[in-house]
């Protein structure tokens, strides 16, 4: 009421009083404004942080999904290449019996086997060679209706007549039971092997057809060499079973061994 009366009676004096009041309240108003701005900044910053965290999580999910799709695409591409190579092999090979997958193989056991997803219902019989586009895997030793067991070329019981691709010299390939192959020449003398030599089947014995890759030499050993199989069952998806190169000779050999026993 005093200020109202003062404003009516003495406007000039009231203006001075109002200026003093303004000067007195200015720091308080400024402080309240700073507090309001700080609180608003806190909420705004929290909102921005939440949005950034949400976007970061979304980007991570999208990145993981993209990586998963890339891996799936690479796996499909690899499988398609293997399947295409196997189909081409089937077109150029003689008397293919069945195609299937290598669904398992032994690693720690001294005996080296693989399980093949085709059996007697597909025409697979004991003694038939199994190969991929990369090379020879082994031969069938047991059969079921839907699956069969393959003796790998790296097994100790696997002995294959072979040749050195570079020179054509006949040799013997025998598994070592540890995933590698022992190569020995038929004639004792100078070591005929060189690192990197490719060894192929010779066709002798009637079981394996000639010119099928078996292994690559990785190091020399006395008068022979140690090699790694070119067809690795652990990384092979598709394989093919073939008729023996000379079925009659294989049958005669099997009959002779049975009579002997």
Kinemage of the C-alpha trace (Angstrom):
@kinemage 1
@onewidth
@group {chain A} dominant
@subgroup {mainchain}
@vectorlist {calphas} color= white
{ca unk a 1} P 0.000 0.000 0.000
{ca unk a 2} L 2.892 2.346 0.819
{ca unk a 3} L 4.488 1.703 -2.563
{ca unk a 4} L 1.140 2.149 -4.311
{ca unk a 5} L 0.532 5.428 -2.534
{ca unk a 6} L 4.077 6.554 -3.267
{ca unk a 7} L 3.616 5.773 -6.944
{ca unk a 8} L 0.478 7.945 -7.018
{ca unk a 9} L 1.782 10.868 -4.946
{ca unk a 10} L 5.441 10.991 -6.031
{ca unk a 11} L 6.095 9.053 -9.217
{ca unk a 12} L 9.725 10.180 -9.403
{ca unk a 13} L 10.476 8.977 -5.900
{ca unk a 14} L 8.751 5.669 -6.680
{ca unk a 15} L 10.949 5.211 -9.737
{ca unk a 16} L 14.038 5.588 -7.544
{ca unk a 17} L 12.675 3.052 -5.049
{ca unk a 18} L 11.875 0.650 -7.874
{ca unk a 19} L 15.419 0.979 -9.193
{ca unk a 20} L 16.820 0.157 -5.755
{ca unk a 21} L 14.534 -2.886 -5.532
{ca unk a 22} L 15.635 -3.994 -8.978
{ca unk a 23} L 19.284 -3.714 -8.034
{ca unk a 24} L 18.611 -5.710 -4.858
{ca unk a 25} L 16.774 -8.543 -6.590
{ca unk a 26} L 19.018 -8.775 -9.663
{ca unk a 27} L 21.596 -11.154 -8.055
{ca unk a 28} L 18.808 -13.399 -6.804
{ca unk a 29} L 17.188 -13.504 -10.236
{ca unk a 30} L 20.535 -14.202 -11.873
{ca unk a 31} L 21.246 -16.995 -9.413
{ca unk a 32} L 17.856 -18.565 -9.957
{ca unk a 33} L 18.395 -18.363 -13.706
{ca unk a 34} L 21.759 -20.124 -13.401
{ca unk a 35} L 20.188 -22.834 -11.270
{ca unk a 36} L 17.360 -23.250 -13.757
{ca unk a 37} L 19.820 -23.415 -16.659
{ca unk a 38} L 22.003 -25.946 -14.798
{ca unk a 39} L 19.062 -28.170 -13.925
{ca unk a 40} L 17.764 -27.940 -17.478
{ca unk a 41} L 21.243 -28.760 -18.810
{ca unk a 42} L 21.445 -31.771 -16.546
{ca unk a 43} L 18.155 -33.168 -17.818
{ca unk a 44} L 19.048 -32.303 -21.407
{ca unk a 45} L 22.471 -33.936 -21.059
{ca unk a 46} L 20.923 -37.004 -19.460
{ca unk a 47} L 18.463 -37.240 -22.330
{ca unk a 48} L 21.217 -36.868 -24.902
{ca unk a 49} L 23.320 -39.501 -23.084
{ca unk a 50} L 20.378 -41.890 -23.019
{ca unk a 51} L 19.746 -41.334 -26.725
{ca unk a 52} L 23.447 -41.849 -27.518
{ca unk a 53} L 23.576 -45.056 -25.452
{ca unk a 54} L 20.417 -46.322 -27.135
{ca unk a 55} L 21.820 -45.549 -30.584
{ca unk a 56} L 25.144 -47.169 -29.685
{ca unk a 57} L 23.380 -50.341 -28.542
{ca unk a 58} L 21.320 -50.385 -31.731
{ca unk a 59} L 24.457 -49.922 -33.866
{ca unk a 60} L 26.169 -52.786 -32.005
{ca unk a 61} L 23.200 -55.072 -32.654
{ca unk a 62} L 23.189 -54.104 -36.317
{ca unk a 63} L 26.957 -54.709 -36.537
{ca unk a 64} L 26.656 -58.155 -34.926
{ca unk a 65} L 23.809 -59.041 -37.270
{ca unk a 66} L 25.848 -57.862 -40.256
{ca unk a 67} L 28.877 -59.920 -39.170
{ca unk a 68} L 26.655 -62.954 -38.734
{ca unk a 69} L 25.238 -62.503 -42.226
{ca unk a 70} L 28.751 -62.082 -43.655
{ca unk a 71} L 29.867 -65.340 -41.988
{ca unk a 72} L 26.780 -67.135 -43.251
{ca unk a 73} L 27.364 -65.786 -46.757
{ca unk a 74} L 31.007 -66.934 -46.710
{ca unk a 75} L 29.978 -70.391 -45.463
{ca unk a 76} L 27.349 -70.703 -48.200
{ca unk a 77} L 29.859 -69.532 -50.809
{ca unk a 78} L 32.439 -72.078 -49.640
{ca unk a 79} L 29.858 -74.864 -49.647
{ca unk a 80} L 28.717 -73.879 -53.129
{ca unk a 81} L 32.304 -73.961 -54.413
{ca unk a 82} L 32.861 -77.414 -52.925
{ca unk a 83} L 29.583 -78.692 -54.316
{ca unk a 84} L 30.346 -77.256 -57.765
{ca unk a 85} L 33.813 -78.855 -57.739
{ca unk a 86} L 32.305 -82.199 -56.714
{ca unk a 87} L 29.688 -81.983 -59.459
{ca unk a 88} L 32.375 -81.224 -62.026
{ca unk a 89} L 34.348 -84.176 -60.675
{ca unk a 90} L 31.309 -86.390 -61.110
{ca unk a 91} L 30.904 -85.268 -64.717
{ca unk a 92} L 34.507 -86.172 -65.549
{ca unk a 93} L 34.961 -89.284 -63.391
{ca unk a 94} L 34.166 -92.839 -64.325
{ca unk a 95} L 31.196 -94.721 -62.865
{ca unk a 96} L 30.286 -92.572 -59.856
{ca unk a 97} L 28.248 -94.544 -57.339
{ca unk a 98} L 27.039 -91.988 -54.805
{ca unk a 99} L 27.617 -88.489 -53.540
{ca unk a 100} L 27.337 -87.437 -49.911
{ca unk a 101} L 28.843 -85.576 -47.014
{ca unk a 102} L 31.755 -86.419 -44.754
{ca unk a 103} L 29.926 -86.010 -41.452
{ca unk a 104} L 32.740 -86.907 -39.061
{ca unk a 105} L 36.335 -88.068 -38.788
{ca unk a 106} L 38.749 -89.205 -36.063
{ca unk a 107} L 41.535 -86.911 -34.833
{ca unk a 108} L 43.053 -88.194 -31.585
{ca unk a 109} L 42.660 -91.912 -32.301
{ca unk a 110} L 45.594 -93.788 -33.887
{ca unk a 111} L 43.063 -95.261 -36.332
{ca unk a 112} L 41.906 -92.783 -38.955
{ca unk a 113} L 38.300 -93.122 -40.072
{ca unk a 114} L 35.597 -90.910 -41.538
{ca unk a 115} L 31.828 -91.336 -41.642
{ca unk a 116} L 30.198 -90.875 -45.033
{ca unk a 117} L 26.495 -90.082 -45.425
{ca unk a 118} L 25.720 -92.802 -47.988
{ca unk a 119} L 25.321 -96.542 -47.551
{ca unk a 120} L 24.123 -99.737 -49.169
{ca unk a 121} L 20.797 -98.136 -50.083
{ca unk a 122} L 22.804 -95.759 -52.304
{ca unk a 123} L 24.863 -98.549 -53.869
{ca unk a 124} L 27.938 -98.159 -51.643
{ca unk a 125} L 29.899 -101.346 -51.027
{ca unk a 126} L 33.001 -102.298 -49.065
{ca unk a 127} L 36.230 -101.603 -50.966
{ca unk a 128} L 34.975 -98.657 -53.028
{ca unk a 129} L 37.304 -95.634 -53.164
{ca unk a 130} L 36.112 -92.274 -51.835
{ca unk a 131} L 37.458 -88.998 -53.195
{ca unk a 132} L 36.813 -85.273 -53.437
{ca unk a 133} L 37.765 -82.669 -55.991
{ca unk a 134} L 40.993 -82.124 -54.020
{ca unk a 135} L 42.097 -85.731 -53.889
{ca unk a 136} L 41.686 -89.217 -52.476
{ca unk a 137} L 40.102 -89.647 -49.024
{ca unk a 138} L 40.317 -93.421 -48.660
{ca unk a 139} L 38.212 -96.533 -49.162
{ca unk a 140} L 34.989 -97.896 -47.678
{ca unk a 141} L 35.537 -100.579 -45.036
{ca unk a 142} L 32.103 -100.782 -43.350
{ca unk a 143} L 28.630 -100.066 -44.674
{ca unk a 144} L 25.195 -99.500 -43.244
{ca unk a 145} L 21.956 -98.779 -45.028
{ca unk a 146} L 22.356 -95.001 -44.726
{ca unk a 147} L 26.024 -94.452 -43.887
{ca unk a 148} L 29.441 -96.008 -44.295
{ca unk a 149} L 32.856 -95.874 -42.680
{ca unk a 150} L 35.898 -94.857 -44.697
{ca unk a 151} L 39.491 -95.827 -43.942
{ca unk a 152} L 41.480 -92.629 -44.525
{ca unk a 153} L 44.702 -92.535 -46.518
{ca unk a 154} L 46.493 -91.409 -43.332
{ca unk a 155} L 45.638 -94.615 -41.433
{ca unk a 156} L 48.445 -97.115 -40.859
{ca unk a 157} L 46.448 -99.846 -42.600
{ca unk a 158} L 46.105 -97.754 -45.752
{ca unk a 159} L 48.752 -98.760 -48.306
{ca unk a 160} L 48.345 -97.270 -51.773
{ca unk a 161} L 50.456 -97.842 -54.906
{ca unk a 162} L 51.356 -94.373 -56.128
{ca unk a 163} L 53.623 -92.287 -58.333
{ca unk a 164} L 55.447 -88.991 -58.091
{ca unk a 165} L 53.631 -86.624 -60.428
{ca unk a 166} L 56.845 -84.793 -61.368
{ca unk a 167} L 58.873 -87.811 -62.424
{ca unk a 168} L 56.372 -90.678 -62.679
{ca unk a 169} L 58.514 -92.846 -60.385
{ca unk a 170} L 56.476 -95.555 -58.635
{ca unk a 171} L 56.330 -95.364 -54.849
{ca unk a 172} L 54.304 -96.672 -51.916
{ca unk a 173} L 52.067 -94.450 -49.816
{ca unk a 174} L 51.262 -95.608 -46.278
{ca unk a 175} L 49.496 -93.716 -43.509
{ca unk a 176} L 51.337 -92.962 -40.291
{ca unk a 177} L 48.280 -92.780 -38.019
{ca unk a 178} L 48.933 -89.163 -37.065
{ca unk a 179} L 47.324 -87.396 -40.000
{ca unk a 180} L 50.404 -87.641 -42.235
{ca unk a 181} L 51.565 -90.116 -44.885
{ca unk a 182} L 54.849 -91.976 -45.238
{ca unk a 183} L 56.186 -92.166 -48.810
{ca unk a 184} L 58.793 -94.731 -49.834
{ca unk a 185} L 60.331 -95.521 -53.247
{ca unk a 186} L 60.212 -99.069 -54.555
{ca unk a 187} L 63.939 -98.992 -55.331
{ca unk a 188} L 66.501 -98.310 -52.627
{ca unk a 189} L 68.943 -95.566 -53.493
{ca unk a 190} L 68.832 -91.818 -53.960
{ca unk a 191} L 65.892 -90.076 -52.383
{ca unk a 192} L 63.589 -89.227 -55.334
{ca unk a 193} L 61.392 -86.763 -53.454
{ca unk a 194} L 61.461 -82.985 -53.290
{ca unk a 195} L 59.498 -80.721 -50.956
{ca unk a 196} L 56.234 -79.790 -52.625
{ca unk a 197} L 56.043 -82.921 -54.805
{ca unk a 198} L 52.519 -84.129 -55.540
{ca unk a 199} L 51.842 -87.839 -55.203
{ca unk a 200} L 49.098 -89.488 -57.273
{ca unk a 201} L 47.620 -92.970 -57.504
{ca unk a 202} L 49.191 -95.307 -60.045
{ca unk a 203} L 46.196 -97.587 -60.669
{ca unk a 204} L 48.225 -100.659 -59.697
{ca unk a 205} L 46.271 -103.159 -57.625
{ca unk a 206} L 42.940 -102.457 -59.279
{ca unk a 207} L 41.289 -100.594 -56.419
{ca unk a 208} L 42.129 -96.927 -56.913
{ca unk a 209} L 41.924 -95.347 -60.375
{ca unk a 210} L 45.138 -93.736 -61.636
{ca unk a 211} L 46.009 -90.022 -61.532
{ca unk a 212} L 44.032 -89.230 -58.370
{ca unk a 213} L 45.981 -86.798 -56.131
{ca unk a 214} L 46.888 -88.217 -52.722
{ca unk a 215} L 49.283 -85.948 -50.861
{ca unk a 216} L 51.910 -83.207 -50.994
{ca unk a 217} L 55.452 -83.718 -49.681
{ca unk a 218} L 56.236 -81.463 -46.718
{ca unk a 219} L 59.659 -82.795 -45.671
{ca unk a 220} L 62.224 -85.435 -46.558
{ca unk a 221} L 62.921 -88.373 -44.264
{ca unk a 222} L 65.969 -90.634 -44.877
{ca unk a 223} L 65.299 -92.275 -48.246
{ca unk a 224} L 61.618 -91.289 -48.251
{ca unk a 225} L 59.383 -88.366 -47.379
{ca unk a 226} L 56.513 -87.244 -45.155
{ca unk a 227} L 53.419 -85.845 -46.850
{ca unk a 228} L 50.069 -84.300 -45.949
{ca unk a 229} L 46.847 -85.522 -47.588
{ca unk a 230} L 45.437 -83.090 -50.123
{ca unk a 231} L 41.850 -83.994 -49.203
{ca unk a 232} L 41.385 -83.144 -45.519
{ca unk a 233} L 38.219 -84.785 -44.100
{ca unk a 234} L 38.048 -82.136 -41.375
{ca unk a 235} L 37.481 -79.392 -43.942
{ca unk a 236} L 35.662 -81.445 -46.585
{ca unk a 237} L 31.896 -81.210 -46.987
{ca unk a 238} L 31.123 -83.270 -50.090
{ca unk a 239} L 32.713 -86.436 -51.401
{ca unk a 240} L 32.028 -89.105 -54.003
{ca unk a 241} L 32.170 -92.881 -54.007
{ca unk a 242} L 33.433 -94.590 -57.166
{ca unk a 243} L 33.500 -98.122 -58.463
{ca unk a 244} L 36.872 -99.845 -58.007
{ca unk a 245} L 39.185 -99.265 -60.953
{ca unk a 246} L 39.228 -102.988 -61.777
{ca unk a 247} L 36.311 -104.617 -59.929
{ca unk a 248} L 37.236 -108.105 -61.129
{ca unk a 249} L 40.792 -107.815 -59.822
{ca unk a 250} L 39.551 -106.506 -56.491
{ca unk a 251} L 37.026 -109.326 -56.218
{ca unk a 252} L 39.665 -111.933 -57.055
{ca unk a 253} L 42.039 -110.444 -54.483
{ca unk a 254} L 39.329 -110.455 -51.846
{ca unk a 255} L 38.419 -114.048 -52.680
{ca unk a 256} L 42.034 -115.118 -52.585
{ca unk a 257} L 42.591 -113.500 -49.198
{ca unk a 258} L 39.440 -115.210 -47.876
{ca unk a 259} L 40.598 -118.616 -49.146
{ca unk a 260} L 43.994 -118.032 -47.569
{ca unk a 261} L 42.405 -117.217 -44.246
